Amino acid sequence: MCADYCEETGRLRILQDEVALREWFPPNSWMAIASVAGARNWGTRPDLNELRALLVSQMSLMNIG
């Protein structure tokens, strides 16, 4: 399972075996990142730690892990 963020479009996806389980587009993608990682870049340029925090949060919500 991984989190994938496209800086060009702002699309954010949670993938499992290359299948999108969750998908957000701006501004929802930015809010999803900022809600778990803080407002360092307001979710618009997440780093690996911020994507990891989002992934852990989403796995918890989906009861995975």
Residue pairs with C-beta under 8 A, 6 or more apart in sequence:
1 14
1 15
1 16
1 21
1 55
1 59
1 64
2 14
2 15
2 55
3 12
3 13
3 14
3 15
3 51
3 52
3 54
3 55
3 58
4 12
4 13
4 14
4 15
5 11
5 12
5 13
5 29
5 33
5 46
5 51
6 12
7 45
9 25
9 26
10 25
10 26
10 29
10 30
10 44
11 23
11 24
11 25
11 29
12 23
12 24
12 25
12 29
12 32
12 33
12 54
13 20
13 22
13 23
13 24
14 20
14 21
14 22
14 23
14 54
14 55
14 58
15 21
21 58
21 62
22 58
24 32
26 44
29 43
30 42
30 43
30 44
31 43
32 43
32 54
33 43
33 46
33 50
33 51
33 54
34 42
34 43
36 50
36 53
36 54
36 56
36 57
37 43
37 46
37 49
37 50
37 53
37 54
38 50
40 50
43 50
46 54
56 65
59 65
